[in-house]
């Protein structure tokens, strides 16, 4: 996958260097700032000034101006040049001798300082001496298997260390105390200070030219076997994957994030980030490739060229334009070290956003979403792709230059409806995720309005969830869109959220009445009832109450019966007004009165009486239609009886008058019971209804919360009704016997024996008599137990009194009353448990002093 990372630009052409002297060849080069130095095979050094020029079209060229040239007089090639700018010195290797010359005039230093016996040399770019006015030089000595370290000053040199190697060194790079050496058969790392070495990997110097290059702090690049560019640290490990270059590589340079390699025919560019070959430049007869402070220079025997890197941003944009997203992102991350932090962050976010749109266009939605999030995309950039989703009031303008090449979704999908649907589903999901995050800050209205439009168009179930929760949908845009898509129920929710309940109800009522069509909710009538139930606007409640009750009065009455409890307690809506409203709706009126009386338990006579009358009228109405008790009649009778029994607030005589002349005997009995006219009530139950069980129940519920005597009086009254003189009905006799035998505890046995006929046998009343005897014995025994407990308690009190009297109390004329502080004149006093004593009349005083009030006198303490 090719990338145009570098452009080859000529710097020094052969005519400037040698004119017509074809025998002159370039042997070495050095560049320091704008200064370019060239060493030739005829022992000359040339000095040029390089001037970089940029045309209006952005094209870079170099103009080289020759400053001077210097003949060294040795008739040997200049093998190497190294600039020491801090010393304004140029180190020149020629004929195994390193000479110090002035960088400006190329004259040797006056002292003639030089290093002899050097085959090759390099500078330590991570010096250990700490002296800013010297450079550290490492040479491969003419002595076999010897490396020498020198300190070079402005006009003198000083040897520091001589190190012996296991094999003859061929190439060297240095970092601090560490030497990276290419020996005859292998690469090694050697600490010249400690002498410790670390083998790296083997290679054969006879077959290929070794490359040893320092590329960073404590890291080197080496030409490894198999056409690999290997990275190694001073610890002997590799922290980067190798790059694949030519087997015949003869030179390498670094221009982050690229490694540039030179072979016989090509210059190849390799990424350190993903180890891929990115660019290939044809270049024949090249034999020098070096980098100088980020500037990569390549040379043939006759000319010098500069590899000008294209701006990383342009490289990244080219990759994005080719839809090579992963490569672009890798390159962008790698560019972090070359770009100021703030500028990089801005650039990187934009690249992430562009990459996100590329993935989006390829329908890679998961990848796109992650890139949008990481790049902190203004989500309106994405929304703006979808026609009509942004509100008309939105002030959004797309980024410039644009993040993508698409006008809108139609262009992106080329009208493919399936793709368009997928894109809309993605936007729904993405907007739903980001609407509650920081991404939405500042333009929540745009996001929620767009989301509403998408939901409405897709008939999505989440539309209602959006509208019933907190949202920022713009009313004008959203209302028009919902109406366009016939989402009238949702439109009502939107009106409600914006405080326009009247408009919402008007819409919903039209849906229920069939004036407009919307099948969103089949239970919309029930929804309106619930809505009005909790609506605080009383005018709206009254306005739609008639409509609600006409539709279904039993359900509709809930707008009054199920209102919030606190509102009902405040009587915000007067119950009397509600009852007046419900007069046209009898079922609703009954349910509302039941709500007041039975649920809210309002203690008002008019409500209780009204409810009882309504029950009674309904029963009588049903009985007038049919003589048989239907289910409805039975239910009403049960409700009426329950109300008559439990309530004490209705007008008894009024109800009784209405019942007179009807067959509601049980209800009459209940009312007589409320009037304490129990004999009449029992007479009705026994003689009219002949319901003996009901008569017993009457005695039970009428005596609830009453004392035993009251209950016994009722049961004796019932027995008297059964045994009334002149009554010879066997059923009444058996009822009396059953009453006695089943409720023996409710009778006074002595009184019963006085009223029962003498003709009754003992056997007939044996259960009653047995129970009476048992109750009598139980009462006697319980009395004895209570008496025994009282006697025991009395004995305890007597014992306490004796204990109090047991200890003598000495009273002398020196004792004084603790209250008045006067002496005692007679042997009559009060003694408290703490031993203090007081006059009897002082003890009676309620205002005792603080020493005495801590204790309460008791009768057993008095003497």
C-alpha positions in Angstrom: 0.0 0.0 0.0 1.9 3.1 -1.2 2.0 6.5 0.4 3.7 9.5 -0.9 5.8 10.3 2.1 8.9 11.9 0.5 9.8 13.8 -2.6 13.3 13.6 -4.1 14.7 17.1 -4.7 18.1 17.9 -6.2 20.4 19.9 -3.9 23.8 20.0 -5.6 24.2 19.1 -9.2 27.4 17.7 -10.6 28.2 20.9 -12.6 28.4 22.9 -9.4 30.7 20.3 -7.8 33.1 19.2 -10.5 32.3 21.1 -13.7 33.9 19.0 -16.4 36.2 16.9 -14.2 34.5 13.5 -14.4 37.1 11.9 -12.3 35.8 13.6 -9.1 33.5 11.4 -7.0 31.6 12.2 -3.8 32.9 10.1 -0.9 31.1 11.6 2.1 28.7 14.4 3.1 27.8 16.3 6.3 25.1 18.7 6.9 24.8 21.1 9.8 21.9 23.6 9.6 22.2 25.2 6.2 25.8 24.2 5.9 26.5 21.3 3.5 30.0 19.8 3.4 31.1 17.3 0.7 34.3 15.2 0.8 35.6 13.9 -2.5 38.0 11.3 -3.8 40.6 13.9 -4.8 41.1 15.1 -1.2 38.9 18.2 -1.4 36.2 19.5 1.0 33.5 21.6 -0.5 31.3 24.0 1.5 27.8 24.9 0.3 24.9 26.9 1.8 21.5 25.3 1.2 18.6 27.7 0.9 15.2 26.1 1.0 12.5 27.8 -1.1 8.7 27.1 -1.2 6.7 28.2 -4.3 3.2 29.5 -4.1 2.0 26.1 -5.2 3.8 24.6 -2.1 6.6 23.1 -4.1 10.0 22.9 -2.2 13.3 23.5 -4.0 16.8 23.9 -2.7 19.4 26.4 -4.0 23.0 25.5 -3.1 25.5 28.3 -3.0 29.2 27.3 -3.0 31.1 29.1 -0.3 34.6 27.7 -0.8 36.6 24.5 -1.2 39.8 23.3 0.4 42.4 20.8 -0.7 43.9 18.8 2.2 47.1 17.9 0.3 47.1 14.2 1.1 46.1 12.9 -2.4 43.7 10.4 -0.6 39.9 10.4 -0.5 38.1 12.2 2.3 36.5 9.2 4.0 34.2 10.9 6.6 33.1 14.3 7.7 31.4 15.1 11.1 30.5 18.6 12.3 30.8 19.8 15.9 28.8 23.0 15.8 29.4 23.8 19.4 33.2 24.0 18.7 32.7 25.4 15.1 34.9 22.5 14.1 34.6 20.0 11.3 36.2 16.6 11.9 37.7 15.2 8.7 38.9 11.6 8.2 41.5 11.2 5.5 44.3 8.7 5.2 43.4 7.2 8.6 43.8 10.6 10.3 41.1 12.8 11.8 41.9 16.4 11.4 40.1 19.4 13.1 39.3 22.2 10.7 37.4 25.4 11.0 33.8 25.1 9.8 33.8 28.5 8.2 37.2 28.7 6.4 38.1 25.0 6.4 41.6 25.8 7.8 43.2 23.3 10.2 43.3 24.4 13.8 46.6 26.2 14.6 47.7 23.6 17.1 47.5 20.9 14.5 45.5 18.7 16.9 44.5 15.4 15.2 43.7 11.8 15.8 45.9 9.2 14.0 45.2 5.6 13.2 41.5 5.8 12.6 39.7 3.5 10.1 36.2 5.0 10.9 34.7 7.2 13.5 31.4 8.5 14.9 30.3 11.1 17.5 28.6 10.3 20.8 25.3 12.1 20.5 24.5 11.2 24.2 27.8 12.3 25.8 28.8 11.2 29.3 31.4 13.9 30.1 28.9 16.7 30.6 31.3 19.3 29.2 29.5 21.5 26.6 32.8 22.5 25.0 33.9 19.1 23.9 32.6 16.3 21.8 33.2 12.6 22.4 34.5 10.7 19.4 34.6 6.9 19.0 37.0 5.5 16.4 37.8 2.1 15.0 41.5 1.9 15.3 44.0 0.6 12.8 45.1 -1.6 15.6 43.4 -5.0 15.3 40.2 -5.4 17.4 40.6 -2.0 19.0 38.1 0.8 19.7 39.3 4.1 21.1 37.3 6.9 22.8 38.5 10.5 22.6 37.4 13.8 23.9 37.9 16.5 21.3 38.1 20.2 22.3 38.4 23.3 20.2 42.1 22.9 19.6 43.1 19.7 21.2 42.2 16.0 21.6 42.5 13.6 24.5 42.2 9.9 24.6 39.8 8.6 27.2 39.5 4.8 26.8 40.8 2.0 24.7 38.6 -1.1 24.4 39.4 -4.4 22.8 36.8 -6.4 21.0 36.5 -10.2 20.4 36.6 -9.7 16.6 37.7 -7.0 14.2 35.0 -4.2 14.3 33.6 -3.1 10.9 31.1 -0.4 12.0 30.2 1.3 15.2 27.5 3.6 16.8 27.7 5.0 20.3 25.1 6.1 22.9 26.5 7.1 26.3 28.7 4.3 27.5 27.2 1.8 25.1 28.8 0.8 21.8 26.8 -1.0 19.2 29.4 -2.8 17.1 29.3 -4.8 13.8 32.1 -7.3 14.2 33.2 -9.8 11.5 30.4 -12.3 12.2 28.0 -10.7 14.6 26.5 -7.6 16.2 27.1 -6.9 19.9 26.4 -4.2 22.5 29.4 -3.3 24.6 29.6 -1.1 27.7 33.0 0.5 27.4 32.9 1.7 31.0 32.3 -1.8 32.5 33.5 -4.0 29.7 30.2 -6.0 29.8 29.1 -7.1 26.3 25.8 -8.5 25.0 25.6 -10.6 21.8 22.7 -9.5 19.5 22.6 -11.7 16.4 25.0 -13.1 13.8 25.7 -11.8 10.3 28.4 -12.3 7.7 30.4 -9.1 6.9 31.9 -10.8 3.8 28.5 -11.2 2.2 26.9 -7.9 3.0 27.7 -4.4 4.2 26.9 -4.0 8.0 24.7 -1.1 9.0 24.8 0.3 12.6 22.8 3.4 13.2 21.8 5.2 16.4 18.1 6.2 16.0 17.3 7.4 19.5 18.2 7.3 23.2 19.7 3.8 23.8 18.3 2.3 20.6 19.9 1.3 17.4 18.9 0.2 13.9 20.9 -2.7 12.4 20.9 -4.6 9.0 19.9 -8.1 10.0 19.8 -11.3 8.2 17.0 -12.1 5.7 16.5 -8.5 4.6 15.3 -7.3 8.0 16.0 -3.9 9.6 16.3 -4.9 13.2 15.8 -2.6 16.2 17.9 -3.2 19.4 18.2 -1.4 22.7 21.3 -1.3 24.8 19.8 -4.1 26.9 20.0 -6.3 23.9 16.3 -6.5 23.3 14.0 -5.3 20.5 11.0 -3.1 21.4 9.8 -2.8 17.8 8.9 -5.2 15.1 11.6 -5.3 12.3 11.0 -3.7 9.0 11.4 -5.6 5.7 13.8 -4.1 3.3 16.1 -5.2 0.5 18.7 -7.9 0.9 21.2 -5.5 -0.7 20.6 -2.5 1.5 23.7 -0.2 1.7 22.4 2.6 3.8 19.6 3.6 6.2 18.3 6.8 7.7 15.5 7.8 10.1 12.8 10.4 9.6 10.1 9.5 12.1 7.8 7.7 11.7 9.7 6.3 8.7 12.9 4.3 8.1 14.5 5.1 4.7 16.6 2.4 3.1 18.9 2.6 0.1 20.0 -0.2 -2.3 21.5 -0.4 -5.7 18.3 0.7 -7.5 15.7 2.1 -5.1 15.1 4.2 -2.1 12.4 2.5 0.0 10.3 4.0 2.8 9.1 1.8 5.7 6.8 2.7 8.6 8.1 2.2 12.1 4.4 2.1 13.2 3.1 -0.8 11.2 6.3 -2.1 9.6 4.8 -1.8 6.1 6.7 -0.5 3.1 5.0 2.8 2.2 6.9 4.2 -0.8 9.5 3.2 -3.4 11.6 5.8 -5.3 13.8 4.7 -8.2 17.4 5.8 -7.5 20.4 4.3 -9.3 24.0 4.6 -8.4 23.3 5.8 -4.9 25.9 5.0 -2.3 25.3 7.5 0.6 22.1 7.8 2.7 22.2 9.8 5.9 19.8 11.9 8.1 20.9 15.2 9.6 18.6 16.7 12.3 15.5 15.4 10.4 16.9 16.2 7.0 17.4 13.0 4.8 20.2 13.4 2.2 21.1 10.8 -0.4 24.0 11.0 -2.9 25.5 9.4 -5.9 29.1 9.8 -6.9 28.2 12.9 -8.8 25.2 14.7 -7.1 23.4 15.3 -3.8 19.7 15.1 -3.3 17.3 15.7 -0.4 14.3 13.6 0.5 11.7 16.2 1.4 9.0 14.7 3.6 5.5 15.6 2.8 3.6 17.1 5.7 2.2 14.4 7.9 -1.2 16.0 7.7 -1.1 15.7 3.9 0.0 12.1 4.1 -2.9 11.3 6.5 -5.4 13.1 4.3 -4.1 11.2 1.3 -4.7 7.9 3.2 -8.1 9.0 4.2 -8.9 9.9 0.6 -8.0 6.4 -0.3 -10.2 5.1 2.5 -7.2 3.6 4.2 -8.5 4.4 7.7 -6.3 2.1 9.8 -3.1 3.3 8.2 -4.2 6.9 8.6 -4.9 6.5 12.2 -1.6 4.6 12.9 0.3 7.4 11.1 -1.7 10.1 13.0 -0.9 8.5 16.4 2.8 8.2 15.4 2.8 11.9 14.5 2.2 12.9 18.2 6.0 13.3 18.9 6.5 15.6 16.0 3.6 18.1 16.6 2.9 20.4 19.5 0.4 18.9 21.9 -2.5 21.3 21.4 -2.1 21.3 17.6 -1.9 17.6 17.6 -5.1 17.2 19.6 -7.0 19.4 17.2 -5.6 17.6 14.2 -6.1 14.1 15.7 -9.8 14.8 16.6 -10.5 15.9 13.1 -8.8 12.8 11.6 -10.9 10.6 13.9 -14.0 12.4 12.7 -13.1 12.0 9.0 -12.3 8.3 9.6 -15.6 7.9 11.3 -17.5 9.3 8.2 -15.5 7.0 5.9 -16.5 4.0 8.0 -20.1 5.3 8.2 -20.2 5.6 4.4 -19.1 1.9 4.2 -21.9 1.0 6.7 -19.3 0.0 9.3 -21.4 1.5 12.1 -19.7 0.1 15.1 -16.3 1.4 14.0 -17.9 4.7 13.0 -19.5 5.2 16.3 -16.3 4.6 18.2 -14.4 7.0 16.0 -17.1 9.7 16.4 -17.0 9.3 20.1 -13.2 9.4 20.3 -13.1 12.4 18.0 -15.8 14.2 20.0 -17.8 14.8 16.9 -20.3 17.6 16.9 -23.2 15.2 16.3 -24.9 17.8 14.2 -22.3 17.1 11.5 -23.9 13.6 11.3 -27.5 14.8 11.7 -27.0 17.3 8.8 -26.5 14.4 6.4 -30.1 13.5 6.9 -32.5 15.8 5.1 -34.9 17.8 7.2 -33.8 16.4 10.6 -32.1 19.5 11.9 -34.7 22.1 13.2 -35.3 25.0 10.9 -34.2 27.3 13.7 -30.8 25.5 14.0 -27.8 27.8 13.4 -25.5 24.9 12.6 -23.0 25.2 9.7 -20.9 22.3 8.6 -17.2 22.2 9.3 -14.8 23.8 6.8 -12.9 22.2 5.3 -15.6 19.5 5.2 -15.2 16.2 7.1 -16.6 14.2 4.2 -17.5 14.5 0.5 -21.3 13.9 0.8 -24.0 16.4 0.3 -26.6 14.3 2.1 -27.7 10.7 2.8 -29.3 10.3 -0.7 -25.9 10.9 -2.3 -24.1 8.7 0.2 -26.5 5.7 -0.4 -27.2 6.5 -4.0 -30.9 6.2 -3.3 -30.6 2.6 -2.0 -33.6 2.4 0.4 -32.1 -0.5 2.4 -28.9 1.3 3.0 -30.8 4.4 3.9 -32.9 2.5 6.5 -29.7 1.1 8.0 -28.2 4.5 8.3 -31.3 5.9 10.0 -31.4 3.0 12.4 -27.7 3.7 13.3 -28.4 7.4 13.8 -31.4 6.5 16.1 -29.1 4.3 18.2 -26.3 6.8 18.3 -28.4 9.8 19.2 -30.2 7.8 21.9 -26.8 7.0 23.4 -25.2 10.5 23.3 -28.3 12.6 24.2 -27.6 12.1 27.9 -23.8 12.6 27.7 -21.5 15.6 27.5 -21.5 15.3 23.7 -25.0 16.7 23.7 -24.2 19.8 25.7 -25.2 23.0 23.9 -27.4 21.5 21.3 -29.8 19.1 23.0 -32.7 20.6 21.2 -31.2 19.6 17.8 -30.5 16.1 19.0 -33.9 15.4 20.6 -35.8 16.9 17.7 -33.9 14.8 15.2 -34.4 11.7 17.3 -38.2 12.4 17.5 -38.4 12.8 13.7 -36.5 9.5 13.2 -38.8 7.7 15.6 -41.9 9.1 14.1 -40.9 8.3 10.5 -39.9 4.7 11.5 -43.0 4.2 13.7 -40.6 3.3 16.5 -41.9 2.3 19.9 -39.3 4.5 21.6 -41.1 7.6 20.3 -43.5 7.6 23.3 -40.7 6.9 25.8 -38.9 9.9 24.5 -42.0 12.2 24.9 -42.9 11.0 28.4 -39.4 11.5 29.7 -37.3 14.6 30.0 -36.6 15.9 26.5 -35.7 19.1 24.6 -37.8 18.6 21.4 -38.6 21.9 19.8 -42.4 22.2 19.7 -42.9 23.9 16.3 -40.7 21.5 14.3 -41.7 18.4 16.2 -45.5 19.2 16.1 -45.4 19.7 12.3 -43.5 16.4 11.8 -45.7 14.4 14.1 -48.8 15.7 12.3 -47.3 14.9 9.0 -46.8 11.3 10.0 -50.2 11.1 11.7 -48.8 10.5 15.2 -51.6 12.4 16.9 -51.3 10.6 20.3 -47.6 11.4 20.4 -48.4 14.9 19.4 -50.7 15.1 22.4 -47.8 13.9 24.6 -45.6 16.6 23.1 -48.3 19.3 23.9 -48.6 17.9 27.4 -44.8 18.1 28.0 -44.9 21.7 26.9 -47.7 22.6 29.3 -50.5 22.6 26.6 -52.8 20.1 28.2 -55.9 21.6 26.5 -54.5 21.0 23.1 -53.4 17.5 24.1 -56.9 16.5 25.3 -58.6 18.0 22.3 -56.5 15.8 20.0 -57.0 12.6 22.1 -60.8 13.2 22.2 -60.9 13.5 18.4 -59.1 10.2 18.2 -61.6 8.4 20.5 -64.5 10.0 18.6 -63.1 8.8 15.3 -62.6 12.3 13.9 -58.9 11.5 13.2 -57.2 8.1 12.9 -54.4 6.9 15.2 -54.1 3.4 16.4 -51.2 3.9 18.8 -53.3 3.1 21.9 -56.4 1.0 21.8 -57.2 2.0 25.4 -57.0 5.7 24.8 -60.3 6.4 26.6 -58.9 4.8 29.7 -55.7 6.8 29.2 -57.7 10.1 29.0 -59.5 9.1 32.2 -56.2 8.5 34.0 -54.8 11.8 32.6 -57.8 13.8 33.9 -57.6 12.0 37.2 -54.2 13.4 37.9 -54.7 16.7 36.0 -54.4 19.7 38.3 -56.4 22.0 36.0 -59.9 21.8 37.4 -61.4 23.7 34.4 -60.2 20.9 32.1 -61.6 18.3 34.4 -65.0 19.9 34.4 -64.8 20.6 30.6 -64.3 17.0 29.7 -66.3 15.3 32.6 -69.5 15.2 30.6 -67.8 13.6 27.6 -66.0 11.1 29.9 -69.2 10.1 31.7 -71.3 9.8 28.6 -68.8 7.3 27.2 -68.8 5.1 30.3 -70.1 6.5 33.6 -68.7 3.6 35.7 -65.2 4.1 34.4 -65.5 7.9 33.9 -66.3 8.5 37.6 -62.7 7.6 38.3 -61.7 11.2 37.4 -63.3 12.1 40.7 -62.8 9.0 42.8 -59.1 8.3 42.1 -57.8 11.8 42.4 -54.6 12.2 44.4 -55.2 11.8 48.1 -53.8 15.1 49.1 -56.0 16.9 46.6 -59.1 15.1 47.9 -58.2 16.0 51.5 -58.0 19.6 50.6 -61.4 19.4 48.8 -60.0 21.3 45.8 -63.1 20.1 44.0 -66.2 20.3 46.2 -67.9 16.9 46.6 -71.3 18.6 46.5 -70.5 20.0 43.0 -69.4 16.6 41.9 -72.6 15.0 43.2 -74.7 17.6 41.4 -72.8 16.9 38.2 -73.4 13.1 38.6 -77.2 13.4 39.1 -77.6 12.5 35.4 -75.4 9.4 35.8 -77.0 7.2 38.6 -74.3 4.5 38.5 -71.5 7.1 38.7 -73.3 8.9 41.5 -73.6 5.7 43.6 -69.9 4.9 43.0 -68.9 8.4 44.0 -70.9 8.2 47.2 -69.5 4.8 48.0 -66.1 6.4 47.5 -66.9 9.2 50.0 -68.6 7.0 52.6 -66.7 3.7 52.4 -63.2 4.6 51.2 -62.7 8.1 52.4 -64.9 7.5 55.4 -66.3 11.0 55.4 -68.4 11.5 58.5 -71.3 13.5 57.0 -74.9 12.5 57.5 -76.1 13.7 54.1 -73.7 11.4 52.2 -74.5 8.4 54.3 -78.3 9.0 54.0 -78.0 9.7 50.3 -76.1 6.5 49.7 -78.6 4.5 51.7 -81.5 6.0 49.8 -79.9 5.3 46.5 -79.4 1.7 47.4 -83.0 1.4 48.6 -84.4 3.1 45.5 -82.4 0.8 43.2 -83.6 -2.3 45.1 -87.2 -1.2 45.0 -86.9 -0.4 41.3 -85.5 -3.9 40.6 -88.1 -5.6 42.8 -90.8 -3.8 40.9 -89.6 -5.3 37.7 -89.2 -8.9 38.9 -90.2 -10.7 42.1 -87.1 -13.0 42.0 -83.9 -11.6 43.5 -81.4 -11.3 40.7 -77.7 -11.1 41.2 -77.8 -7.3 41.0 -80.5 -7.1 43.6 -78.7 -9.5 46.0 -75.5 -7.4 45.7 -77.4 -4.2 46.4 -79.2 -5.8 49.4 -75.8 -6.8 50.8 -74.4 -3.3 50.3 -77.5 -1.7 52.0 -77.4 -4.1 55.0 -73.6 -3.5 55.4 -74.1 0.3 55.3 -77.1 0.1 57.8 -75.2 -2.0 60.2 -71.8 -0.2 60.1 -72.8 3.4 59.8 -74.3 5.5 62.7 -74.7 8.7 60.6 -77.7 8.2 58.4 -81.2 9.4 59.3 -82.7 6.2 60.7 -86.3 7.3 60.9 -86.2 8.7 57.4 -84.9 5.4 56.0 -87.4 3.4 58.2 -90.3 5.4 56.8 -89.2 4.6 53.2 -88.9 0.9 54.1 -92.4 0.7 55.7 -94.8 -1.3 53.6 -92.0 -3.2 51.7 -90.7 -6.7 52.2 -87.3 -5.5 53.4 -87.8 -7.1 56.8 -84.1 -7.7 57.5 -83.3 -4.0 56.8 -86.3 -3.0 59.1 -84.8 -5.2 61.9 -81.4 -3.5 61.5 -83.0 -0.1 61.7 -85.0 -1.0 64.8 -81.8 -2.2 66.3 -80.1 1.1 65.7 -83.1 2.7 67.6 -82.5 0.3 70.5 -85.9 -1.2 69.8 -84.5 -4.7 69.9 -87.8 -6.5 70.7 -89.3 -5.2 67.5 -86.2 -6.2 65.6 -86.1 -9.7 67.0 -89.8 -10.1 66.5 -89.4 -9.3 62.8 -86.5 -11.8 62.5 -88.2 -14.5 64.4 -91.9 -14.2 63.3 -91.7 -12.4 60.0 -88.5 -13.9 58.5 -88.3 -17.0 60.7 -84.5 -16.6 60.3 -83.3 -17.9 63.7 -79.7 -17.8 62.6 -80.1 -14.2 61.6 -81.6 -13.5 65.0 -78.6 -14.9 66.8 -76.3 -12.9 64.5 -78.3 -9.8 65.3 -77.6 -10.3 69.0 -73.9 -10.8 68.3 -73.2 -7.7 66.0 -75.5 -5.4 68.1 -73.5 -6.2 71.2 -70.1 -5.7 69.7 -67.9 -3.4 71.8 -70.5 -3.6 74.5 -70.2 -5.1 78.0 -71.3 -8.7 79.0 -74.5 -7.5 80.6 -75.7 -5.8 77.4 -75.0 -8.9 75.4 -76.8 -11.1 78.0 -79.8 -8.7 77.9 -80.0 -9.2 74.1 -79.8 -13.0 74.3 -82.4 -13.2 77.1 -84.6 -10.9 75.0 -84.4 -13.4 72.1 -85.1 -16.3 74.4 -88.2 -14.4 75.6 -89.4 -13.9 72.0 -89.0 -17.7 71.4 -90.8 -18.6 74.6 -93.5 -15.9 74.4 -96.8 -16.9 76.1 -99.3 -18.5 73.7 -96.5 -19.6 71.3 -96.8 -23.3 70.6 -94.7 -23.5 67.5 -92.3 -26.4 67.8 -89.8 -24.6 65.6 -89.6 -21.8 68.2 -89.2 -24.3 71.0 -86.3 -26.0 69.1 -84.8 -22.6 68.3 -84.9 -21.7 72.0 -83.3 -25.0 72.9 -80.6 -24.6 70.3 -80.0 -21.0 71.4 -79.4 -22.1 75.0 -77.3 -25.1 74.1 -75.1 -23.2 71.6 -74.6 -20.0 73.6 -74.6 -21.2 77.2 -72.0 -18.6 78.2 -74.2 -15.7 77.0 -77.0 -16.5 79.6 -77.5 -16.2 83.4 -78.4 -19.8 84.3 -80.5 -18.7 87.2 -82.7 -16.5 85.1 -83.0 -19.1 82.4 -84.3 -21.7 84.8 -87.0 -19.3 85.9 -88.4 -18.8 82.3 -88.1 -22.2 80.7 -91.2 -24.4 80.9 -91.3 -26.9 83.6 -92.1 -29.6 81.1 -88.6 -29.4 79.6 -86.4 -32.4 80.6 -83.0 -32.0 82.0 -81.7 -34.1 79.1 -83.1 -31.5 76.6 -81.0 -28.8 78.3 -78.1 -31.0 79.3 -75.5 -29.1 77.0 -76.7 -25.8 78.4 -76.7 -27.0 82.0 -73.3 -28.6 81.6 -71.9 -25.4 80.2 -73.5 -23.3 82.9 -72.1 -25.5 85.7 -68.7 -25.5 84.0 -68.8 -21.7 83.7 -69.9 -21.4 87.3 -67.0 -23.6 88.5 -64.6 -21.7 86.3 -65.8 -18.3 87.7 -65.5 -19.6 91.3 -62.0 -21.0 90.7 -60.9 -17.8 89.0 -62.2 -15.8 91.9 -60.3 -18.0 94.3 -57.1 -17.6 92.3 -57.6 -13.8 92.3 -58.2 -13.9 96.1 -55.1 -15.9 96.7 -53.0 -13.5 94.6 -54.4 -10.5 96.5 -53.6 -12.2 99.8 -50.1 -13.0 98.7 -49.6 -9.4 97.6 -50.9 -8.2 100.9 -48.5 -10.5 102.7 -45.6 -9.0 100.7 -46.6 -5.5 101.7 -46.8 -6.6 105.4 -43.4 -8.1 105.2 -42.0 -4.8 103.8 -43.6 -2.9 106.6 -42.1 -5.2 109.2 -38.7 -4.8 107.6 -39.0 -1.0 107.8 -40.0 -1.2 111.5 -37.2 -3.7 112.3 -34.3 -1.2 112.5 -34.5 1.3 115.4 -34.6 5.0 114.6 -32.8 7.3 117.1 -34.2 10.7 117.6 -32.4 13.3 119.8 -32.5 17.0 120.3 -29.6 17.3 118.0 -31.5 16.0 115.0 -33.1 18.7 112.8 -35.8 18.6 110.1 -34.3 18.4 106.7 -36.9 20.9 105.4 -37.1 23.7 108.0 -33.8 22.9 109.8 -35.6 23.2 113.2 -35.3 20.5 116.0 -38.1 18.0 116.7 -40.3 18.8 119.7 -42.2 15.5 119.7 -41.5 11.9 118.6 -43.6 12.1 115.5 -41.8 12.5 112.2 -41.5 11.3 108.6 -38.4 9.2 107.6 -37.3 8.9 104.0 -35.5 5.9 102.5 -32.2 7.8 102.4 -32.4 8.2 106.3 -33.4 11.9 106.3 -36.2 13.0 108.6 -38.8 15.8 108.5 -41.7 17.2 110.5 -45.0 15.7 109.3 -46.3 19.1 108.4 -43.1 19.9 106.5 -43.3 16.7 104.6 -46.8 17.6 103.5 -45.4 20.8 101.9 -45.0 20.3 98.1 -42.0 22.7 97.9 -39.3 20.6 99.5 -35.7 21.6 99.2 -33.4 19.8 96.7 -32.1 17.3 99.2 -35.5 16.0 100.0 -37.3 16.2 96.6 -35.1 13.5 95.2 -37.1 10.9 97.3 -40.8 10.3 97.5 -42.2 9.4 100.9 -44.5 6.4 101.2 -46.9 5.4 104.0 -44.7 2.6 105.2 -41.9 5.2 106.1 -44.0 7.1 108.6 -43.5 6.7 112.3 
